[in-house]
Amino acid sequence: MAFEDGFVEFMVEKKTTTKDVIIRGLAWGLMAAVLIAPYPFFGSPIYVPMALFIEIFLWLGYRYFVIRHTNTEYEYSYCDKEITIDRIMNKEKRKTVFSCTIDRLNVLAPVGSYHLDGFKPSEEKDFSSGTDGKGYAHYVLICDEKKKILLDLSPEFVKIVQNNAPRKVFTA
């Protein structure tokens, strides 16, 4: 097996931020308020079914929008000279959010490396975990000289990409 045929995957879980916790709490509070609100109006037959309908609608919205977007993982894969990043939402739905071939790759270097100084990308995306440590390092990938991607990579992932593009991948 040649280096060009290498394959490696690496997955990181995105850190739950304070904003995510607040959004989840507000959604739960809204659902509780809608569930409790019809109690004073039990004399009217329309309020309870309407409240249950609204509650079901809110639960589905919470389930399919809030949870999916606040519980995210990223999977980085390298196969056939292509780096692909997939976003996995709530361990259910997978979507490819970025792809770059080795030919289009300009540089892959740690955050703060002097190798990144000559590039002024117009587009920046963060596909990192948002945490420090956990056995992986923070890297910046620049593709097509205009896309800057923040990643958390394992040493094995960096090594196999470096074996295939030694002049474009830096570890210091």
MDAnalysis code that builds the backbone (N, CA, C; Angstrom):
import MDAnalysis as mda
import numpy as np

u = mda.Universe.empty(516, n_residues=172, atom_resindex=np.repeat(np.arange(172), 3), trajectory=True)
u.add_TopologyAttr("name", ["N", "CA", "C"] * 172)
u.add_TopologyAttr("resid", np.arange(1, 173))
u.add_TopologyAttr("resname", ["MET", "ALA", "PHE", "GLU", "ASP", "GLY", "PHE", "VAL", "GLU", "PHE", "MET", "VAL", "GLU", "LYS", "LYS", "THR", "THR", "THR", "LYS", "ASP", "VAL", "ILE", "ILE", "ARG", "GLY", "LEU", "ALA", "TRP", "GLY", "LEU", "MET", "ALA", "ALA", "VAL", "LEU", "ILE", "ALA", "PRO", "TYR", "PRO", "PHE", "PHE", "GLY", "SER", "PRO", "ILE", "TYR", "VAL", "PRO", "MET", "ALA", "LEU", "PHE", "ILE", "GLU", "ILE", "PHE", "LEU", "TRP", "LEU", "GLY", "TYR", "ARG", "TYR", "PHE", "VAL", "ILE", "ARG", "HIS", "THR", "ASN", "THR", "GLU", "TYR", "GLU", "TYR", "SER", "TYR", "CYS", "ASP", "LYS", "GLU", "ILE", "THR", "ILE", "ASP", "ARG", "ILE", "MET", "ASN", "LYS", "GLU", "LYS", "ARG", "LYS", "THR", "VAL", "PHE", "SER", "CYS", "THR", "ILE", "ASP", "ARG", "LEU", "ASN", "VAL", "LEU", "ALA", "PRO", "VAL", "GLY", "SER", "TYR", "HIS", "LEU", "ASP", "GLY", "PHE", "LYS", "PRO", "SER", "GLU", "GLU", "LYS", "ASP", "PHE", "SER", "SER", "GLY", "THR", "ASP", "GLY", "LYS", "GLY", "TYR", "ALA", "HIS", "TYR", "VAL", "LEU", "ILE", "CYS", "ASP", "GLU", "LYS", "LYS", "LYS", "ILE", "LEU", "LEU", "ASP", "LEU", "SER", "PRO", "GLU", "PHE", "VAL", "LYS", "ILE", "VAL", "GLN", "ASN", "ASN", "ALA", "PRO", "ARG", "LYS", "VAL", "PHE", "THR", "ALA"])
u.atoms.positions = np.array([
    [0.839, -1.180, 0.000],
    [0.000, 0.000, 0.000],
    [0.885, 1.245, 0.000],
    [0.686, 2.102, -0.958],
    [1.465, 3.329, -1.070],
    [0.853, 4.422, -0.210],
    [1.623, 5.480, 0.042],
    [1.126, 6.578, 0.855],
    [-0.065, 7.270, 0.206],
    [-0.136, 7.276, -1.111],
    [-1.239, 7.935, -1.796],
    [-2.560, 7.258, -1.487],
    [-2.518, 5.971, -1.116],
    [-3.737, 5.233, -0.839],
    [-4.107, 5.279, 0.636],
    [-3.461, 6.125, 1.407],
    [-3.690, 6.167, 2.846],
    [-5.098, 6.606, 3.201],
    [-5.544, 6.145, 4.363],
    [-6.863, 6.506, 4.863],
    [-6.773, 6.680, 6.372],
    [-7.356, 7.760, 6.859],
    [-7.415, 7.982, 8.302],
    [-8.666, 8.804, 8.605],
    [-9.266, 8.511, 9.755],
    [-10.416, 9.256, 10.228],
    [-10.128, 9.762, 11.631],
    [-10.731, 10.877, 11.963],
    [-10.594, 11.407, 13.314],
    [-11.862, 12.169, 13.647],
    [-12.406, 11.937, 14.839],
    [-13.659, 12.570, 15.224],
    [-13.474, 13.373, 16.505],
    [-14.043, 14.587, 16.522],
    [-14.045, 15.413, 17.718],
    [-15.474, 15.855, 18.004],
    [-15.771, 15.945, 19.293],
    [-17.086, 16.410, 19.706],
    [-16.991, 17.892, 20.057],
    [-17.913, 18.680, 19.520],
    [-17.903, 20.113, 19.792],
    [-18.360, 20.369, 21.221],
    [-17.651, 21.244, 21.882],
    [-17.952, 21.591, 23.269],
    [-19.314, 22.294, 23.333],
    [-20.104, 21.933, 24.345],
    [-21.378, 22.601, 24.568],
    [-21.096, 23.958, 25.189],
    [-21.523, 25.005, 24.511],
    [-21.251, 26.361, 24.973],
    [-22.361, 26.852, 25.896],
    [-22.131, 27.959, 26.550],
    [-23.140, 28.570, 27.411],
    [-24.362, 28.967, 26.598],
    [-24.140, 29.427, 25.392],
    [-25.241, 29.797, 24.505],
    [-26.133, 28.583, 24.224],
    [-25.526, 27.424, 23.993],
    [-26.299, 26.205, 23.749],
    [-27.146, 25.837, 24.959],
    [-26.580, 25.945, 26.157],
    [-27.314, 25.623, 27.383],
    [-28.478, 26.587, 27.576],
    [-28.266, 27.874, 27.317],
    [-29.324, 28.871, 27.454],
    [-30.455, 28.600, 26.452],
    [-30.095, 28.282, 25.222],
    [-31.121, 27.981, 24.213],
    [-31.943, 26.769, 24.619],
    [-31.282, 25.722, 25.092],
    [-32.014, 24.537, 25.551],
    [-32.914, 24.866, 26.734],
    [-32.419, 25.645, 27.684],
    [-33.212, 26.029, 28.851],
    [-34.427, 26.861, 28.484],
    [-34.258, 27.817, 27.566],
    [-35.386, 28.631, 27.120],
    [-36.431, 27.779, 26.404],
    [-35.977, 26.821, 25.617],
    [-36.921, 25.936, 24.914],
    [-37.715, 25.099, 25.912],
    [-37.031, 24.548, 26.922],
    [-37.734, 23.776, 27.950],
    [-38.696, 24.665, 28.733],
    [-38.297, 25.882, 29.064],
    [-39.167, 26.808, 29.776],
    [-40.411, 27.155, 28.981],
    [-40.249, 27.378, 27.696],
    [-41.385, 27.672, 26.822],
    [-42.343, 26.484, 26.751],
    [-41.778, 25.280, 26.631],
    [-42.643, 24.092, 26.592],
    [-43.392, 23.915, 27.911],
    [-42.737, 24.175, 29.043],
    [-43.393, 24.052, 30.351],
    [-44.484, 25.113, 30.500],
    [-44.225, 26.324, 30.052],
    [-45.216, 27.390, 30.158],
    [-46.461, 27.071, 29.331],
    [-46.275, 26.536, 28.138],
    [-47.421, 26.180, 27.293],
    [-48.200, 25.026, 27.906],
    [-47.526, 24.108, 28.566],
    [-48.198, 22.972, 29.184],
    [-48.992, 23.395, 30.419],
    [-48.468, 24.350, 31.193],
    [-49.120, 24.790, 32.419],
    [-50.180, 25.863, 32.153],
    [-50.040, 26.643, 31.125],
    [-50.921, 27.785, 30.852],
    [-52.407, 27.439, 30.758],
    [-52.838, 26.311, 30.200],
    [-54.286, 26.100, 30.060],
    [-55.013, 25.713, 31.348],
    [-54.316, 25.446, 32.451],
    [-54.984, 25.005, 33.680],
    [-56.068, 25.963, 34.171],
    [-55.883, 27.284, 34.138],
    [-56.972, 28.160, 34.580],
    [-58.190, 28.122, 33.655],
    [-57.989, 27.640, 32.436],
    [-59.075, 27.683, 31.452],
    [-59.694, 26.312, 31.198],
    [-59.607, 25.393, 32.154],
    [-60.141, 24.050, 31.919],
    [-61.648, 24.041, 31.659],
    [-62.342, 25.130, 32.001],
    [-63.779, 25.191, 31.740],
    [-64.082, 25.263, 30.256],
    [-63.178, 25.812, 29.462],
    [-63.396, 25.936, 28.024],
    [-62.763, 24.738, 27.313],
    [-63.542, 24.036, 26.488],
    [-63.024, 22.823, 25.842],
    [-61.981, 23.077, 24.755],
    [-61.807, 24.289, 24.275],
    [-60.876, 24.553, 23.175],
    [-59.439, 24.728, 23.658],
    [-59.223, 25.146, 24.897],
    [-57.885, 25.489, 25.357],
    [-56.962, 24.279, 25.516],
    [-57.473, 23.187, 26.046],
    [-56.616, 22.020, 26.283],
    [-56.131, 21.402, 24.966],
    [-57.000, 21.113, 23.985],
    [-56.481, 20.563, 22.715],
    [-55.542, 21.525, 22.002],
    [-55.840, 22.820, 22.086],
    [-54.965, 23.788, 21.430],
    [-53.591, 23.802, 22.114],
    [-53.576, 23.737, 23.451],
    [-52.303, 23.711, 24.177],
    [-51.530, 22.434, 23.862],
    [-52.212, 21.301, 23.758],
    [-51.526, 20.048, 23.411],
    [-50.962, 20.106, 21.993],
    [-51.703, 20.697, 21.065],
    [-51.208, 20.853, 19.697],
    [-49.955, 21.731, 19.675],
    [-49.998, 22.838, 20.396],
    [-48.841, 23.733, 20.460],
    [-47.663, 23.025, 21.132],
    [-47.946, 22.239, 22.184],
    [-46.888, 21.501, 22.888],
    [-46.205, 20.497, 21.960],
    [-46.974, 19.787, 21.180],
    [-46.401, 18.822, 20.221],
    [-45.552, 19.554, 19.187],
    [-46.051, 20.662, 18.696],
    [-45.311, 21.456, 17.723],
    [-43.991, 21.950, 18.321],
    [-44.018, 22.437, 19.572],
    [-42.797, 22.907, 20.236],
    [-41.816, 21.766, 20.484],
    [-42.308, 20.601, 20.865],
    [-41.433, 19.450, 21.107],
    [-40.726, 19.032, 19.818],
    [-41.475, 18.981, 18.720],
    [-40.859, 18.622, 17.437],
    [-39.812, 19.658, 17.030],
    [-40.118, 20.937, 17.246],
    [-39.145, 21.988, 16.951],
    [-37.901, 21.855, 17.804],
    [-38.087, 21.551, 19.086],
    [-36.952, 21.345, 19.990],
    [-36.128, 20.160, 19.540],
    [-36.795, 19.076, 19.221],
    [-36.127, 17.826, 18.836],
    [-35.350, 17.978, 17.529],
    [-35.929, 18.626, 16.533],
    [-35.313, 18.663, 15.213],
    [-34.462, 19.899, 14.943],
    [-34.606, 20.937, 15.732],
    [-33.798, 22.127, 15.481],
    [-32.826, 22.422, 16.623],
    [-33.327, 22.512, 17.835],
    [-32.472, 22.907, 18.960],
    [-31.459, 21.816, 19.278],
    [-31.906, 20.597, 19.492],
    [-30.990, 19.512, 19.856],
    [-29.985, 19.234, 18.740],
    [-30.436, 19.202, 17.510],
    [-29.514, 18.913, 16.398],
    [-28.392, 19.934, 16.291],
    [-28.706, 21.185, 16.536],
    [-27.693, 22.221, 16.343],
    [-26.888, 22.522, 17.597],
    [-27.256, 21.942, 18.725],
    [-26.467, 22.152, 19.932],
    [-25.718, 20.891, 20.355],
    [-25.855, 19.805, 19.639],
    [-25.136, 18.558, 19.910],
    [-24.444, 18.141, 18.607],
    [-23.215, 18.610, 18.413],
    [-22.526, 18.450, 17.139],
    [-21.178, 17.767, 17.316],
    [-20.833, 16.918, 16.354],
    [-19.505, 16.312, 16.259],
    [-18.975, 16.569, 14.855],
    [-17.653, 16.590, 14.738],
    [-17.022, 16.729, 13.434],
    [-16.157, 15.503, 13.175],
    [-16.261, 14.977, 11.972],
    [-15.420, 13.850, 11.576],
    [-14.536, 14.300, 10.424],
    [-13.229, 14.214, 10.649],
    [-12.252, 14.544, 9.612],
    [-11.798, 13.227, 8.996],
    [-11.757, 13.176, 7.678],
    [-11.253, 11.967, 7.031],
    [-10.318, 12.352, 5.889],
    [-9.326, 11.508, 5.693],
    [-8.387, 11.673, 4.589],
    [-8.400, 10.379, 3.790],
    [-8.758, 10.476, 2.531],
    [-8.806, 9.308, 1.665],
    [-8.589, 9.757, 0.221],
    [-7.757, 9.052, -0.500],
    [-7.494, 9.330, -1.919],
    [-7.124, 10.793, -2.168],
    [-6.170, 11.295, -1.371],
    [-5.657, 12.653, -1.519],
    [-6.744, 13.718, -1.361],
    [-7.719, 13.458, -0.494],
    [-8.784, 14.421, -0.242],
    [-9.103, 14.469, 1.252],
    [-9.159, 15.679, 1.786],
    [-9.547, 15.895, 3.175],
    [-11.018, 16.292, 3.175],
    [-11.816, 15.559, 3.942],
    [-13.249, 15.807, 4.013],
    [-13.646, 16.008, 5.466],
    [-14.502, 16.984, 5.704],
    [-15.016, 17.249, 7.042],
    [-16.526, 17.078, 7.006],
    [-17.036, 16.217, 7.891],
    [-18.471, 15.985, 8.019],
    [-18.945, 16.503, 9.360],
    [-20.113, 17.129, 9.378],
    [-20.760, 17.541, 10.622],
    [-21.827, 16.496, 10.935],
    [-21.767, 15.961, 12.147],
    [-22.746, 14.974, 12.592],
    [-23.583, 15.645, 13.666],
    [-24.870, 15.806, 13.377],
    [-25.763, 16.504, 14.288],
    [-26.572, 15.498, 15.092],
    [-26.437, 15.546, 16.408],
    [-27.165, 14.703, 17.354],
    [-26.994, 13.213, 17.055],
    [-25.846, 12.831, 16.548],
    [-25.511, 11.441, 16.231],
    [-26.523, 10.792, 15.285],
    [-27.208, 11.610, 14.496],
    [-28.228, 11.105, 13.582],
    [-27.990, 11.516, 12.139],
    [-27.737, 12.779, 11.937],
    [-27.657, 13.302, 10.579],
    [-26.233, 13.739, 10.260],
    [-25.734, 13.291, 9.129],
    [-24.376, 13.607, 8.693],
    [-24.455, 14.485, 7.446],
    [-23.608, 15.512, 7.449],
    [-23.550, 16.410, 6.298],
    [-22.103, 16.777, 6.037],
    [-21.660, 16.656, 4.797],
    [-20.316, 17.071, 4.424],
    [-20.290, 18.588, 4.338],
    [-19.441, 19.218, 5.152],
    [-19.388, 20.674, 5.206],
    [-18.150, 21.255, 4.521],
    [-17.143, 20.416, 4.257],
    [-15.927, 20.923, 3.629],
    [-15.180, 19.773, 2.978],
    [-14.588, 20.057, 1.838],
    [-13.769, 19.081, 1.140],
    [-12.659, 19.817, 0.394],
    [-11.452, 19.265, 0.455],
    [-10.317, 19.895, -0.205],
    [-9.344, 18.802, -0.652],
    [-8.921, 18.845, -1.884],
    [-7.925, 17.895, -2.363],
    [-6.533, 18.415, -2.016],
    [-5.576, 17.518, -2.048],
    [-4.188, 17.898, -1.755],
    [-3.684, 18.922, -2.770],
    [-4.153, 18.850, -3.999],
    [-3.727, 19.804, -5.025],
    [-4.179, 21.231, -4.685],
    [-5.358, 21.379, -4.083],
    [-5.890, 22.702, -3.738],
    [-5.422, 23.180, -2.372],
    [-4.845, 22.296, -1.573],
    [-4.368, 22.640, -0.233],
    [-3.151, 23.557, -0.331],
    [-3.200, 24.677, 0.370],
    [-2.051, 25.583, 0.407],
    [-1.141, 25.280, 1.582],
    [-1.738, 25.154, 2.777],
    [-0.934, 24.882, 3.962],
    [-1.818, 24.275, 5.054],
    [-1.205, 23.391, 5.832],
    [-1.809, 22.831, 7.035],
    [-0.763, 22.974, 8.125],
    [-1.040, 23.851, 9.101],
    [-0.045, 24.156, 10.131],
    [-0.748, 24.438, 11.452],
    [-0.006, 24.309, 12.559],
    [-0.606, 24.624, 13.860],
    [-1.013, 26.091, 13.945],
    [-1.996, 26.372, 14.785],
    [-2.436, 27.745, 15.006],
    [-1.248, 28.561, 15.522],
    [-1.026, 29.716, 14.927],
    [0.074, 30.586, 15.336],
    [1.381, 30.323, 14.619],
    [1.433, 29.380, 13.709],
    [2.658, 29.065, 12.989],
    [3.017, 30.195, 12.017],
    [4.292, 30.415, 11.837],
    [4.739, 31.452, 10.904],
    [4.460, 31.068, 9.447],
    [4.174, 29.803, 9.177],
    [3.860, 29.364, 7.814],
    [2.526, 29.929, 7.329],
    [1.701, 30.413, 8.247],
    [0.389, 30.962, 7.900],
    [0.433, 32.462, 7.626],
    [1.590, 33.092, 7.847],
    [1.682, 34.554, 7.767],
    [1.408, 35.116, 6.375],
    [1.746, 34.428, 5.331],
    [1.594, 34.962, 3.979],
    [0.193, 34.861, 3.411],
    [-0.738, 34.295, 4.152],
    [-2.085, 34.072, 3.622],
    [-3.078, 35.014, 4.292],
    [-3.945, 35.594, 3.498],
    [-5.024, 36.459, 3.987],
    [-6.353, 35.910, 3.453],
    [-6.861, 34.835, 4.066],
    [-8.099, 34.243, 3.559],
    [-9.308, 35.141, 3.813],
    [-10.267, 35.086, 2.899],
    [-11.467, 35.914, 3.029],
    [-12.577, 35.179, 3.772],
    [-12.466, 33.873, 3.885],
    [-13.515, 33.072, 4.510],
    [-12.898, 32.218, 5.616],
    [-13.494, 32.260, 6.811],
    [-12.974, 31.482, 7.932],
    [-14.102, 30.662, 8.545],
    [-13.829, 29.373, 8.771],
    [-14.809, 28.479, 9.390],
    [-14.133, 27.713, 10.515],
    [-14.892, 27.471, 11.563],
    [-14.374, 26.767, 12.732],
    [-15.054, 25.406, 12.839],
    [-14.299, 24.356, 12.552],
    [-14.786, 22.989, 12.694],
    [-13.991, 22.281, 13.786],
    [-13.626, 23.033, 14.820],
    [-12.871, 22.461, 15.927],
    [-13.821, 22.160, 17.076],
    [-13.284, 21.535, 18.116],
    [-14.105, 21.179, 19.267],
    [-14.368, 22.368, 20.180],
    [-13.545, 23.374, 20.107],
    [-13.692, 24.525, 20.981],
    [-13.086, 24.306, 22.356],
    [-12.317, 23.227, 22.531],
    [-11.668, 22.928, 23.809],
    [-10.168, 22.854, 23.612],
    [-9.458, 22.793, 24.719],
    [-8.005, 22.614, 24.681],
    [-7.672, 21.201, 25.138],
    [-6.593, 20.674, 24.606],
    [-6.104, 19.372, 25.058],
    [-6.805, 18.194, 24.417],
    [-7.056, 17.161, 25.209],
    [-7.696, 15.915, 24.791],
    [-6.890, 15.150, 23.754],
    [-5.585, 15.339, 23.681],
    [-4.747, 14.526, 22.816],
    [-4.669, 14.960, 21.369],
    [-5.189, 16.127, 21.047],
    [-5.071, 16.608, 19.683],
    [-4.678, 18.073, 19.694],
    [-4.166, 18.524, 18.574],
    [-3.647, 19.880, 18.474],
    [-4.545, 20.719, 17.568],
    [-4.506, 22.014, 17.763],
    [-5.288, 22.947, 16.961],
    [-4.495, 23.298, 15.695],
    [-5.104, 23.074, 14.551],
    [-4.464, 23.332, 13.265],
    [-5.313, 24.261, 12.434],
    [-4.643, 24.908, 11.474],
    [-5.310, 25.744, 10.490],
    [-5.030, 25.147, 9.125],
    [-6.089, 24.965, 8.345],
    [-5.974, 24.468, 6.983],
    [-6.380, 25.604, 6.060],
    [-5.530, 25.936, 5.107],
    [-5.857, 26.975, 4.132],
    [-5.957, 26.305, 2.769],
    [-7.111, 26.498, 2.152],
    [-7.408, 25.864, 0.873],
    [-7.778, 26.949, -0.139],
    [-7.255, 26.856, -1.337],
    [-7.519, 27.805, -2.426],
    [-7.163, 29.245, -2.068],
    [-6.281, 29.445, -1.106],
    [-5.810, 30.748, -0.643],
    [-6.918, 31.658, -0.145],
    [-8.165, 31.168, -0.044],
    [-9.236, 32.037, 0.426],
    [-10.064, 31.425, 1.547],
    [-9.869, 30.153, 1.853],
    [-10.631, 29.493, 2.907],
    [-9.703, 29.094, 4.047],
    [-10.027, 29.568, 5.239],
    [-9.262, 29.225, 6.435],
    [-10.163, 28.362, 7.317],
    [-9.708, 27.156, 7.616],
    [-10.489, 26.200, 8.382],
    [-9.733, 25.871, 9.663],
    [-10.398, 26.016, 10.818],
    [-9.811, 25.667, 12.106],
    [-10.203, 24.234, 12.455],
    [-9.203, 23.412, 12.817],
    [-9.412, 21.992, 13.079],
    [-8.693, 21.563, 14.351],
    [-9.122, 20.455, 14.913],
    [-8.401, 19.764, 15.985],
    [-7.989, 18.416, 15.417],
    [-6.690, 18.202, 15.257],
    [-6.230, 16.994, 14.567],
    [-5.363, 16.125, 15.465],
    [-5.420, 14.827, 15.195],
    [-4.557, 13.873, 15.891],
    [-3.203, 13.836, 15.176],
    [-2.163, 13.406, 15.869],
    [-0.846, 13.297, 15.219],
    [-0.853, 12.317, 14.047],
    [-1.653, 11.260, 14.113],
    [-1.729, 10.286, 13.022],
    [-2.319, 10.920, 11.760],
    [-3.351, 11.737, 11.939],
    [-3.974, 12.407, 10.803],
    [-2.979, 13.341, 10.127],
    [-2.285, 14.141, 10.931],
    [-1.313, 15.089, 10.391],
    [-0.193, 14.337, 9.675],
    [0.252, 13.223, 10.236],
    [1.359, 12.463, 9.663],
    [1.015, 11.905, 8.277],
    [-0.189, 11.345, 8.126],
    [-0.527, 10.759, 6.827],
    [-0.719, 11.842, 5.765],
    [-1.249, 12.998, 6.149],
    [-1.369, 14.093, 5.179],
    [0.019, 14.630, 4.850],
    [0.890, 14.696, 5.843],
    [2.256, 15.169, 5.611],
    [3.026, 14.212, 4.703],
    [2.782, 12.918, 4.812],
    [3.435, 11.957, 3.930],
    [3.028, 12.143, 2.476],
    [1.815, 12.658, 2.256],
    [1.317, 12.855, 0.899],
    [1.567, 14.266, 0.368],
    [1.785, 15.219, 1.244],
    [2.059, 16.596, 0.831],
    [3.102, 17.189, 1.774],
    [4.358, 16.752, 1.682],
    [5.360, 17.165, 2.662],
    [5.684, 18.656, 2.645],
    [5.506, 19.328, 1.520],
    [5.839, 20.749, 1.474],
    [4.665, 21.660, 1.859],
    [3.536, 21.061, 2.156],
    [2.347, 21.844, 2.501],
    [1.898, 21.648, 3.947],
    [2.437, 20.645, 4.619],
    [2.018, 20.321, 5.990],
    [3.184, 20.553, 6.932],
    [2.896, 21.297, 8.009],
    [3.938, 21.638, 8.975],
    [3.441, 21.275, 10.376],
    [4.369, 20.863, 11.220],
    [4.004, 20.498, 12.578],
    [4.521, 21.507, 13.601],
    [5.193, 22.525, 13.160],
    [5.700, 23.555, 14.087],
    [5.541, 24.936, 13.483],
])
